[in-house]
């Protein structure tokens, strides 16, 4: 797996359709994602019967239906989960799904999910955090809508019940997130304050923000994607289409390579440029043997194969041991 882990968030963009879900897996693999992630929930265990929808959900779905009615259309059954997990194994991409209730944790344990992604909405859910903590698996914790104290509390609960491998994702849960609310500098705060690996879950339009997050040290990037932004459903419009997902991952891999080493040194690719670009001390005009080197008869020009200009002061005042033509390298 790559150093920066890219999670392609299929979420509920399958619209409850297995063919679409499998196409999403295919596109995530083709784009170069490390993980494709879905969402697991029991609608009746997740929301009250008359719970309303978020503004972005109302804009992109039937305005008359409740959140419960919307979620019932988007639910994946236990058999669907098993089939999708097997399909991911076949395609050699990791299957992941976010559980939104206690029963869904049990379902994901049945299919032996290797790690857990905790969504922002569950960061203050003690029974939920306790249950996942007891599993002792790697946890990716989204921190949207929370402050540092709430994140610390959630991490503390996970640790108390046995989970030690935790990565905290900076996140804003507005779909799409306004640029002025992204606050990527929070990544540095989380790393400094929590002493944990950090990542970023993105809900902005476009691909530039997650790329910037990688440059700031994000070790995990999560981004929603869809087959078509014009499909019906709550999350499609704030998601990337497959071509955009591939562009984002390509850019992330390039940034990942470009970050490289923290040691400042001459790289192999630029070694050949040293002699071409650096300069040497040369004769400004013809110089006769026995003549003193002065600022009037020597200067600095490319290439860098002669005496370094850093030795200028030691050359000034010395006597020429032979004749020099203009532009000829000075010798001691």
C-alpha positions in Angstrom: 0.0 0.0 0.0 1.2 3.5 -0.7 2.5 5.8 2.0 -0.5 8.2 1.6 -3.6 6.0 1.8 -6.4 7.1 -0.5 -9.9 6.1 0.5 -12.4 6.4 -2.4 -15.7 7.0 -0.6 -18.5 5.3 -2.5 -20.7 6.0 0.5 -24.3 5.7 -0.5 -23.7 6.7 -4.1 -24.7 3.2 -5.2 -28.3 4.2 -4.6 -29.0 0.7 -3.2 -28.1 -0.9 -6.6 -25.5 -3.7 -6.6 -24.5 -3.2 -10.2 -23.7 0.5 -9.5 -21.9 -0.5 -6.3 -19.6 -2.9 -8.2 -19.0 -0.3 -10.9 -17.9 2.1 -8.2 -15.4 -0.6 -6.9 -14.1 -1.0 -10.5 -13.7 2.8 -10.9 -11.9 3.1 -7.6 -9.5 0.4 -8.5 -8.9 1.9 -12.0 -8.2 5.3 -10.4 -5.5 3.9 -8.1 -7.3 4.1 -4.8 -6.1 1.9 -1.9 -9.5 1.5 -0.3 -13.1 1.8 -1.5 -15.5 2.6 1.4 -19.3 2.3 1.7 -21.7 3.1 4.6 -23.4 0.5 6.8 -26.5 1.4 8.7 -29.8 0.0 10.0 -32.1 2.9 9.3 -34.4 2.4 12.2 -31.4 2.2 14.6 -29.9 5.3 13.1 -32.6 7.9 13.0 -35.9 8.7 14.7 -39.0 8.2 12.5 -39.6 11.9 11.9 -36.0 13.1 11.8 -35.4 15.8 9.2 -32.7 15.9 6.5 -29.7 18.1 6.2 -30.0 21.1 3.8 -27.8 19.4 1.1 -29.9 16.2 1.4 -33.1 18.2 1.0 -31.7 19.9 -2.1 -30.7 16.6 -3.8 -33.5 14.2 -2.8 -37.3 14.1 -2.6 -38.1 17.0 -0.4 -41.2 15.3 1.0 -39.5 12.2 2.4 -38.0 11.9 5.9 -34.4 11.0 6.5 -35.6 7.5 7.5 -37.3 7.0 4.2 -34.3 8.2 2.3 -31.9 5.9 4.2 -34.2 2.9 3.6 -33.6 3.3 -0.1 -29.8 3.4 0.4 -29.4 0.5 2.8 -27.1 -2.4 1.9 -28.2 -5.8 3.3 -25.9 -8.2 5.0 -25.8 -10.3 1.8 -24.9 -7.3 -0.2 -22.0 -6.5 2.2 -20.6 -10.0 1.8 -20.9 -9.9 -2.0 -19.2 -6.5 -2.2 -16.4 -7.6 0.2 -15.8 -10.7 -2.0 -15.8 -8.5 -5.1 -13.3 -6.1 -3.6 -11.1 -9.1 -2.7 -11.4 -10.3 -6.3 -10.4 -6.8 -7.6 -7.5 -6.5 -5.1 -8.8 -3.4 -3.4 -9.5 -3.1 0.3 -13.2 -3.1 1.3 -14.2 -0.7 4.1 -17.5 0.5 5.4 -18.4 3.0 8.0 -20.9 1.6 10.6 -23.5 4.1 11.9 -25.0 2.0 14.7 -24.1 -0.8 17.0 -25.8 -3.6 15.0 -23.8 -2.5 11.9 -20.6 -3.0 13.8 -21.6 -6.6 14.4 -22.4 -7.0 10.7 -19.0 -5.7 9.7 -17.3 -8.0 12.2 -19.0 -10.9 10.6 -17.3 -10.2 7.3 -14.0 -9.6 9.1 -13.4 -6.0 8.2 -9.8 -5.2 8.9 -10.2 -1.7 10.3 -12.9 0.8 11.3 -13.8 4.2 10.0 -15.7 6.3 12.6 -17.8 9.0 11.1 -17.9 12.6 12.5 -21.4 12.1 13.8 -20.4 9.3 16.2 -17.4 11.1 17.9 -19.6 11.9 20.9 -21.3 8.4 21.0 -19.9 6.7 24.1 -21.5 3.2 23.6 -20.4 3.2 20.0 -16.8 4.3 20.7 -16.6 1.7 23.5 -17.8 -1.1 21.2 -15.3 -0.3 18.5 -12.5 0.3 21.1 -13.0 -3.3 22.4 -12.3 -4.7 18.9 -8.7 -3.5 19.1 -8.4 -2.9 15.3 -7.0 0.2 13.5 -9.4 3.1 13.7 -9.7 6.1 11.4 -11.6 8.8 13.3 -13.2 11.7 11.4 -13.5 14.9 13.5 -16.0 17.1 11.7 -18.3 19.3 13.9 -16.0 18.7 16.9 -13.4 20.6 18.9 -10.1 19.4 20.3 -11.6 18.4 23.7 -14.2 16.2 22.0 -11.5 14.6 19.8 -9.3 13.9 22.9 -12.3 12.4 24.7 -13.1 10.0 21.8 -9.4 9.0 21.5 -9.2 8.4 25.2 -12.3 6.1 25.1 -10.9 4.1 22.2 -7.6 3.7 24.0 -9.3 2.8 27.3 -11.0 -0.1 25.7 -8.1 -1.5 23.8 -7.6 0.4 20.6 -4.1 2.0 20.1 -3.7 2.3 16.3 -5.7 5.6 15.6 -5.5 8.1 12.8 -7.5 11.3 13.2 -9.0 12.9 10.1 -9.6 16.6 9.9 -13.0 17.1 8.3 -15.8 19.6 7.6 -19.2 17.9 7.2 -20.9 20.5 5.0 -21.5 19.3 1.5 -19.9 21.0 -0.3 -17.5 22.7 2.2 -16.9 26.4 1.6 -13.2 27.1 1.0 -13.1 29.5 3.9 -14.3 26.8 6.3 -11.7 24.2 5.3 -9.0 25.4 7.7 -6.3 23.0 6.5 -3.9 24.4 9.2 -5.9 22.4 11.7 -3.9 19.4 10.4 -0.8 20.8 12.1 -2.7 21.4 15.3 -4.0 17.9 15.4 -0.6 16.4 14.9 1.0 18.6 17.5 -1.7 18.2 20.1 -2.6 14.6 19.7 0.7 13.1 18.7 -1.2 10.8 16.3 -1.1 10.2 12.6 -3.4 12.6 10.8 -5.4 12.7 7.6 -8.1 14.6 5.8 -11.7 13.8 4.8 -12.7 16.2 2.0 -16.1 17.5 1.1 -15.0 20.5 -1.0 -15.7 20.8 -4.8 -12.7 19.8 -6.9 -9.4 18.1 -6.1 -7.0 20.9 -5.0 -7.7 20.8 -1.2 -6.9 17.1 -0.6 -3.7 17.5 -2.6 -2.8 20.5 -0.4 -3.6 18.3 2.6 -1.0 15.8 1.5 1.6 18.5 1.3 0.8 19.4 4.9 1.4 15.9 6.1 -2.0 14.1 5.7 -1.3 10.3 5.7 -4.9 9.4 4.7 -7.1 11.1 2.2 -10.8 10.3 1.9 -12.9 11.7 -0.9 -16.5 11.0 -2.1 -16.9 9.8 -5.7 -19.7 8.8 -8.0 -20.3 7.5 -11.5 -22.3 10.6 -12.4 -22.9 13.8 -10.4 -26.3 14.1 -12.0 -27.6 10.9 -10.5 -30.4 11.1 -7.9 -29.2 10.9 -4.3 -27.9 13.0 -1.5 -24.1 12.9 -2.1 -23.6 12.7 -5.9 -23.3 16.5 -6.5 -20.5 16.9 -3.9 -18.6 13.9 -5.3 -15.9 13.4 -7.9 -16.6 11.5 -11.1 -14.1 8.7 -12.0 -11.9 10.9 -14.2 -11.6 13.5 -11.5 -10.8 10.8 -8.9 -8.0 9.5 -11.0 -6.6 13.1 -11.5 -6.7 13.6 -7.8 -4.9 10.4 -7.0 -2.3 11.0 -9.7 -1.6 14.4 -8.2 -1.4 13.0 -4.7 1.1 10.4 -5.8 3.2 13.2 -7.5 3.1 15.3 -4.3 4.0 12.2 -2.3 7.1 11.7 -4.4 7.9 15.4 -4.4 7.9 15.6 -0.6 10.8 13.2 -0.6 13.5 13.7 2.0 13.9 16.4 4.6 17.7 16.4 4.0 18.9 19.3 1.9 21.5 17.9 -0.6 22.4 17.8 -4.2 20.1 15.3 -5.9 21.2 12.8 -8.5 19.2 14.5 -11.2 20.9 17.9 -10.7 24.5 16.8 -10.3 25.2 17.3 -14.0 24.0 20.9 -13.7 26.6 22.0 -11.2 29.4 22.6 -13.7 27.0 24.2 -16.2 25.2 26.6 -13.9 27.8 27.6 -11.3 30.6 30.0 -12.1 34.4 30.2 -12.0 37.0 33.0 -11.8 38.1 33.9 -15.3 40.1 36.6 -17.0 38.1 39.7 -17.8 40.7 40.7 -20.4 44.1 39.4 -21.6 46.4 39.1 -18.6 50.2 39.0 -18.9 52.5 36.8 -16.8 53.6 38.6 -13.7 50.5 40.9 -13.6 48.6 41.1 -10.3 45.0 39.8 -10.3 42.6 42.7 -9.5 38.9 43.4 -9.9 39.8 45.1 -13.2 41.3 42.0 -14.9 39.3 39.1 -13.5 35.6 38.4 -13.3 33.1 35.5 -12.6 31.4 33.5 -15.4 30.1 30.1 -16.3 31.0 27.2 -16.3 31.9 26.1 -12.8 34.8 23.9 -13.7 37.5 26.3 -12.5 38.3 28.1 -9.2 35.1 28.8 -7.2 34.1 32.5 -6.8 34.0 31.7 -3.1 37.8 31.9 -3.2 37.7 35.4 -4.8 39.4 37.1 -1.9 42.4 34.7 -2.0 42.9 35.2 -5.7 42.9 39.0 -5.6 46.5 40.2 -5.2 48.1 37.1 -6.4 50.5 37.2 -9.4 49.7 35.5 -12.8 52.1 32.6 -13.4 51.5 32.7 -17.1 49.6 34.6 -19.8 45.8 34.3 -19.8 43.4 35.1 -22.6 40.0 36.8 -22.0 37.5 34.3 -20.6 40.2 31.8 -19.8 39.9 30.0 -16.4 42.3 31.5 -13.8 44.9 29.1 -12.3 46.9 29.7 -9.2 
